[in-house]
């Protein structure tokens, strides 16, 4: 079990985060400088290799134990018509994951990653956050702990994702609560709602912001009152990965909103994180900018399930293939410029 049993314990954990290994990062940077290529010519692949080195604490990082963690939750706000799909699709998709029939099953297998799907009390939706806090403190901490405990201690990399009908509305509300703005600034079409559905999403976010105005200065309260169990679990997983110095790949808008409170509580809270992609949800690009994260991929995806993050695993494998496998100028007998 995790150490925190109260929200204040959790807050303290978020503010006392370990740093990466600067010696390993420096060694990786030095290696990049002598590989048989012009300096900087592999662009962000070089940056990714150095980041992995720093958090794995070795100059030659590895991706032998890659884990994709998907968390599923049910949302009471779906009763307001904010999704193009009915609420029961959450449980149906969890069954599809178990049967191996979803996109993430295929992408995780192709990326050489172990997929774990964790449903979080999906038969009991959170409260409609336009009327009440989505979760009380007990439910919130239970979800955070579930995510925290899902991170394998020996992982080389963890990719985070989610499933939950209605959760792009929750993500929009969390983003607005953390970074300001109104529902129309953050709400997107999610599963494909029409104009009327989009208006309902924006209205739900505005109602939530008004209902919970007194807690918007507290990032953890924002996540508890405006989020959902799967968002809380992704937050807990990102925290656990940081505490264990494991680098993290983030998926789309919902994942980004879920981990954003860590950055709000600690300015370097997401230093171990890489944005796997930018989704087609319009709020995601804005959210990444607010977090200071640049996505590896931009493929117009909006599926969730850690699908974009999972594709980015392949980019990181390419980065390490070059970083670890290329010859240096001295080894190859090539003259340096």
C-alpha positions as CSV (number, residue, x, y, z in Angstrom):
1,X,0.0,0.0,0.0
2,X,1.0,3.6,-0.5
3,X,2.1,5.8,2.4
4,X,-0.5,8.6,2.1
5,X,-3.8,8.1,3.9
6,X,-5.0,11.7,3.8
7,X,-5.2,14.4,1.2
8,X,-2.5,16.4,3.2
9,X,-0.2,13.3,3.1
10,X,-0.8,13.2,-0.7
11,X,-0.1,17.0,-1.0
12,X,3.2,16.6,1.0
13,X,4.2,13.7,-1.3
14,X,3.7,15.8,-4.4
15,X,5.9,18.5,-3.0
16,X,8.8,16.2,-2.0
17,X,9.7,14.6,-5.3
18,X,13.1,13.1,-6.1
19,X,15.1,14.4,-9.0
20,X,16.6,12.5,-11.9
21,X,20.3,11.5,-12.1
22,X,22.2,14.5,-13.5
23,X,25.4,12.4,-13.9
24,X,23.6,9.9,-16.1
25,X,22.0,12.6,-18.1
26,X,25.4,14.4,-18.6
27,X,27.0,11.1,-19.7
28,X,24.2,10.5,-22.2
29,X,24.6,14.1,-23.5
30,X,28.3,13.6,-23.9
31,X,27.7,10.4,-25.8
32,X,25.3,12.1,-28.2
33,X,28.1,14.6,-28.9
34,X,30.5,12.0,-30.2
35,X,28.1,9.7,-32.2
36,X,28.6,9.6,-35.9
37,X,26.2,12.4,-36.9
38,X,26.2,16.1,-36.9
39,X,25.4,17.5,-33.4
40,X,21.7,17.7,-32.8
41,X,20.8,16.1,-36.1
42,X,18.5,13.6,-34.5
43,X,16.6,16.4,-32.9
44,X,14.2,15.4,-30.2
45,X,15.3,11.8,-30.3
46,X,18.5,13.0,-28.7
47,X,16.5,14.8,-26.0
48,X,14.4,11.8,-25.3
49,X,17.4,9.5,-24.9
50,X,18.9,12.0,-22.4
51,X,15.7,12.2,-20.4
52,X,15.4,8.4,-20.2
53,X,19.0,8.2,-19.1
54,X,18.5,10.7,-16.4
55,X,15.4,9.1,-14.9
56,X,16.6,5.5,-15.4
57,X,20.0,6.5,-13.9
58,X,22.1,4.9,-16.6
59,X,23.9,6.5,-19.5
60,X,22.6,3.7,-21.8
61,X,18.8,3.5,-21.0
62,X,16.7,0.4,-21.7
63,X,13.2,-0.3,-22.7
64,X,13.0,-4.0,-21.8
65,X,10.1,-3.6,-19.2
66,X,7.6,-1.2,-20.7
67,X,4.1,-1.1,-19.1
68,X,0.9,0.5,-20.5
69,X,-1.5,1.2,-17.7
70,X,-5.1,2.0,-18.6
71,X,-7.6,3.0,-16.0
72,X,-11.4,3.0,-16.5
73,X,-14.0,5.0,-14.6
74,X,-17.7,5.9,-14.8
75,X,-19.0,9.5,-14.7
76,X,-22.3,10.8,-13.3
77,X,-22.1,13.9,-15.6
78,X,-23.0,11.6,-18.6
79,X,-26.6,12.0,-17.6
80,X,-26.4,15.6,-19.0
81,X,-25.9,14.3,-22.5
82,X,-22.3,15.2,-22.9
83,X,-21.2,12.1,-24.9
84,X,-22.2,10.6,-28.2
85,X,-22.1,7.1,-26.6
86,X,-24.2,5.8,-23.7
87,X,-22.6,5.4,-20.2
88,X,-22.7,1.6,-20.5
89,X,-20.0,1.6,-23.2
90,X,-17.4,2.0,-20.4
91,X,-18.0,-1.4,-19.0
92,X,-18.4,-2.9,-22.5
93,X,-15.1,-1.5,-23.6
94,X,-13.4,-2.9,-20.4
95,X,-14.7,-6.3,-21.5
96,X,-13.3,-5.7,-25.0
97,X,-9.9,-4.9,-23.5
98,X,-10.0,-8.1,-21.6
99,X,-10.9,-10.0,-24.8
100,X,-8.0,-8.4,-26.6
101,X,-10.3,-6.6,-29.2
102,X,-9.5,-3.0,-28.7
103,X,-7.0,-0.8,-30.4
104,X,-4.7,-0.6,-27.4
105,X,-4.4,-4.4,-27.3
106,X,-2.9,-4.3,-30.8
107,X,-0.8,-1.2,-30.2
108,X,0.7,-2.5,-26.9
109,X,1.5,-5.8,-28.5
110,X,3.2,-4.1,-31.5
111,X,5.2,-1.9,-29.2
112,X,6.4,-4.8,-27.0
113,X,4.6,-3.5,-23.9
114,X,2.7,-5.2,-21.2
115,X,-0.9,-3.9,-21.0
116,X,-2.8,-3.7,-17.7
117,X,-6.4,-2.4,-17.5
118,X,-7.8,-1.4,-14.1
119,X,-11.5,-0.8,-13.9
120,X,-12.4,1.5,-11.0
121,X,-15.8,0.8,-9.5
122,X,-17.3,1.3,-13.0
123,X,-20.7,0.1,-11.9
124,X,-21.0,3.1,-9.6
125,X,-20.5,6.4,-11.4
126,X,-19.0,9.4,-9.7
127,X,-21.4,12.2,-8.7
128,X,-22.6,14.7,-11.3
129,X,-20.0,17.3,-10.6
130,X,-22.3,20.1,-11.7
131,X,-24.3,19.4,-8.5
132,X,-21.7,17.9,-6.0
133,X,-18.1,16.9,-5.8
134,X,-17.4,14.1,-8.2
135,X,-15.7,12.1,-5.3
136,X,-15.5,12.5,-1.6
137,X,-12.0,12.3,-0.1
138,X,-12.3,8.6,0.7
139,X,-13.2,7.7,-2.9
140,X,-10.6,10.1,-4.3
141,X,-7.7,8.7,-2.2
142,X,-8.8,5.1,-3.1
143,X,-8.5,5.9,-6.8
144,X,-5.2,7.7,-6.4
145,X,-3.8,4.7,-4.4
146,X,-5.1,2.3,-7.1
147,X,-3.1,4.1,-9.7
148,X,-0.1,4.5,-7.4
149,X,-0.1,0.8,-6.7
150,X,-0.4,-0.2,-10.3
151,X,3.1,1.0,-11.3
152,X,5.6,-1.8,-11.3
153,X,8.7,-0.9,-9.3
154,X,11.1,-2.4,-11.9
155,X,9.5,-0.7,-15.0
156,X,11.8,1.1,-17.5
157,X,8.9,3.2,-18.8
158,X,5.2,3.6,-18.0
159,X,2.6,4.8,-20.5
160,X,-0.7,6.1,-19.1
161,X,-4.2,6.0,-20.6
162,X,-7.9,5.8,-19.8
163,X,-11.4,4.8,-20.7
164,X,-14.5,6.5,-19.4
165,X,-17.6,7.8,-21.2
166,X,-17.9,11.4,-20.2
167,X,-14.3,11.9,-19.2
168,X,-13.4,14.5,-21.8
169,X,-16.0,16.7,-20.1
170,X,-14.3,16.0,-16.8
171,X,-10.9,16.8,-18.3
172,X,-12.2,20.1,-19.7
173,X,-13.5,21.0,-16.2
174,X,-10.2,20.1,-14.5
175,X,-8.2,22.0,-17.1
176,X,-10.4,25.1,-16.7
177,X,-10.3,24.8,-12.9
178,X,-6.5,24.6,-13.0
179,X,-5.6,27.1,-15.7
180,X,-8.7,29.4,-16.0
181,X,-11.2,30.0,-18.8
182,X,-14.7,28.8,-19.4
183,X,-16.2,25.6,-20.7
184,X,-16.1,26.8,-24.3
185,X,-12.4,27.3,-24.0
186,X,-11.7,23.7,-23.1
187,X,-14.5,21.5,-24.3
188,X,-14.2,19.5,-27.5
189,X,-16.3,17.0,-29.3
190,X,-14.8,14.0,-27.5
191,X,-16.5,10.9,-28.9
192,X,-18.1,12.9,-31.6
193,X,-20.9,15.0,-30.1
194,X,-22.8,17.3,-32.4
195,X,-23.1,21.1,-31.9
196,X,-25.8,20.7,-29.3
197,X,-23.8,18.1,-27.4
198,X,-20.7,20.4,-27.5
199,X,-22.8,23.2,-26.0
200,X,-24.0,20.9,-23.2
201,X,-20.4,20.0,-22.4
202,X,-19.4,23.6,-22.2
203,X,-22.4,24.4,-20.0
204,X,-21.6,21.5,-17.7
205,X,-18.1,22.8,-17.3
206,X,-19.3,26.3,-16.5
207,X,-21.8,24.9,-14.0
208,X,-19.1,22.9,-12.3
209,X,-16.7,25.8,-12.1
210,X,-19.5,27.9,-10.5
211,X,-20.5,25.1,-8.1
212,X,-16.9,24.5,-6.9
213,X,-15.5,28.0,-7.1
214,X,-14.3,27.9,-3.5
215,X,-11.8,25.0,-4.2
216,X,-10.3,26.1,-7.5
217,X,-7.1,27.4,-5.8
218,X,-6.4,23.8,-4.6
219,X,-5.2,21.5,-7.4
220,X,-6.0,18.3,-5.5
221,X,-9.5,19.6,-4.7
222,X,-10.0,20.5,-8.4
223,X,-9.1,16.9,-9.4
224,X,-11.4,15.4,-6.7
225,X,-14.4,17.6,-7.3
226,X,-14.2,17.9,-11.1
227,X,-12.4,14.8,-12.2
228,X,-13.2,11.1,-12.0
229,X,-11.7,7.9,-10.6
230,X,-9.6,7.1,-13.7
231,X,-8.2,10.6,-13.7
232,X,-7.3,10.3,-10.0
233,X,-5.6,6.9,-10.8
234,X,-3.5,8.4,-13.6
235,X,-2.4,11.1,-11.2
236,X,-1.5,8.5,-8.6
237,X,0.4,6.5,-11.2
238,X,2.4,9.6,-12.4
239,X,3.3,10.3,-8.8
240,X,4.4,6.7,-8.1
241,X,6.5,6.8,-11.2
242,X,8.2,10.0,-10.1
243,X,8.9,8.6,-6.7
244,X,10.5,5.5,-8.2
245,X,12.3,7.6,-10.9
246,X,10.5,5.9,-13.7
247,X,9.9,8.0,-16.9
248,X,6.3,8.3,-18.0
249,X,4.6,8.7,-21.4
250,X,1.4,10.6,-21.3
251,X,-1.5,10.0,-23.7
252,X,-4.1,12.6,-24.6
253,X,-6.2,15.3,-23.2
254,X,-7.8,13.3,-20.3
255,X,-4.4,12.0,-19.3
256,X,-2.8,15.4,-19.4
257,X,-5.6,17.0,-17.3
258,X,-5.2,14.1,-14.8
259,X,-1.5,14.7,-14.2
260,X,-1.6,18.5,-14.4
261,X,-2.2,19.0,-10.7
262,X,1.2,17.5,-10.1
263,X,2.7,20.3,-12.1
264,X,0.6,22.9,-10.2
265,X,1.7,21.5,-6.8
266,X,5.4,21.3,-7.9
267,X,6.8,23.3,-10.7
268,X,9.1,20.3,-11.7
269,X,6.4,17.7,-11.0
270,X,6.3,16.5,-14.6
271,X,10.0,16.6,-15.3
272,X,9.9,12.8,-15.7
273,X,7.1,12.9,-18.3
274,X,7.0,12.9,-22.1
275,X,3.9,13.9,-24.0
276,X,3.4,11.0,-26.4
277,X,1.1,12.9,-28.8
278,X,-1.3,15.8,-29.1
279,X,-4.8,14.7,-29.6
280,X,-7.5,16.2,-31.9
281,X,-9.3,17.5,-28.8
282,X,-8.7,21.3,-29.1
283,X,-8.0,21.7,-25.4
284,X,-5.1,19.3,-25.5
285,X,-2.7,21.6,-27.4
286,X,-3.5,24.4,-25.0
287,X,-3.0,22.2,-22.0
288,X,0.4,20.9,-23.2
289,X,1.5,24.5,-23.7
290,X,0.4,25.4,-20.2
291,X,2.4,22.4,-18.9
292,X,5.4,23.2,-21.1
293,X,5.3,19.8,-22.8
294,X,5.9,19.3,-26.6
295,X,4.2,16.2,-28.1
296,X,6.2,13.6,-29.9
297,X,3.4,12.8,-32.4
298,X,0.6,14.7,-34.0
299,X,-1.7,12.2,-35.8
300,X,-5.1,13.7,-35.3
301,X,-6.0,10.9,-32.8
302,X,-8.7,11.2,-30.2
303,X,-9.3,7.6,-29.1
304,X,-7.8,7.6,-25.6
305,X,-6.9,4.1,-24.2
306,X,-3.2,5.2,-24.1
307,X,-3.2,4.7,-27.9
308,X,-1.1,7.8,-28.8
309,X,1.3,7.2,-25.9
310,X,1.7,3.6,-27.0
311,X,2.6,4.6,-30.6
312,X,5.2,7.0,-29.0
313,X,6.9,4.0,-27.4
314,X,8.1,3.1,-30.8
315,X,9.7,6.5,-31.3
316,X,11.5,6.1,-28.0
317,X,12.7,2.7,-29.1
318,X,14.1,4.4,-32.2
319,X,15.8,7.0,-30.0
320,X,17.5,4.4,-27.9
321,X,18.5,2.2,-30.9
322,X,20.5,5.2,-32.1
323,X,21.8,6.3,-28.7
324,X,22.9,2.9,-27.6
325,X,23.8,1.3,-31.0
326,X,25.6,4.0,-33.0
327,X,29.3,4.1,-33.2
328,X,31.3,7.1,-32.0
329,X,33.6,9.0,-34.3
330,X,36.6,7.3,-32.7
331,X,35.1,3.8,-33.0
332,X,34.1,4.2,-36.6
333,X,37.3,6.0,-37.6
334,X,35.3,8.9,-39.0
335,X,36.7,12.4,-38.8
336,X,34.8,14.9,-36.6
337,X,33.6,18.2,-38.1
